[in-house]
């Protein structure tokens, strides 16, 4: 099965509401429309190798006393207090010494919730795998993105978290990914949950966004743990190598099992609509480098570290930075403009590098 659901616990809206982060100053009421004020638990995962059950949560804030007072049972057996780890954007509760686990029940106040516990999925074991989060991205973009990385880096498996797309159903998305030549395994995670506020909604927006980073850490625990190496990359990003290396080979052979790399904005000519990757043949001198993305080997030094979007949490993005070996094209026209308009751009464009234009020519019919 390629489409997978989450074991989410959402609290009754009339009884509970998560506070906004202390740093966040709310500018308009749309903040509450986009902020996740109700989810208590995203998912539950059993790892038979470590005999643990991990619950992945948004930041608890004022929900913490509910979890402290809650009783937990797994398959009808009462559990001791879990190990509780709090990270910048998500939290993890870990139960130990569980050789098997099917259902979890938690109760507090007069509330009781029972959810299935998912086993670690080993479909991507030994494969070169990419993870991404997507919503309503054009299916042609998604197929081209996957195909590019198959041809350029020998990509073999895709784990895609879909954040409530309405432009197509998940079966169509799954079929699109499965049809890309060279892709051996696909996992689509259905995550129709609040993504978080925009800059117009509040200050310190990133502190009020939980889903993106929580899903990244969840995917690592549930789907990516056995992969040969895995890459964190968005749909609008194409990874290049000046040295013609595969990112998966480089990561698998790296002493630390971890590499980071910057991005460079690339643009289509204004008026190109709809844009495809092959149209992104221009850059701007005025642009700063894009924040890094990264790759990991699951059994490497950092395989189990907490993850952020651009690097590992509490590990500098500059550590293992390899811009002379890898960098990504950040494709401006590959966007639904959900955050801000990306249909036109200002400034003087210049031809992209020979490497970028050559990679587009090699990967796409232009």
JOHU-V593600 format. One line per field, one symbol per residue. burial: # if it has 16 or more other C-alpha atoms within 10 Angstrom, else .. A space follows every 10 residues. Layout:
burial: ???
This chain:
burial: ..#..##### #......### #....#.... #..####### #######... .######### ..#...#..# ####...... ##....#### #####....# #######... ...####### #.###.#### ########.. ########## .######### #####....# ..##..##.# .######### #.######.. ########## ########## ########## ########## #....###.# ##...##### ########.. ....###### ####.....# .######### .###.##### ##....#... #.#.###### #####..... ..#.....#. .#...##.## ..#...
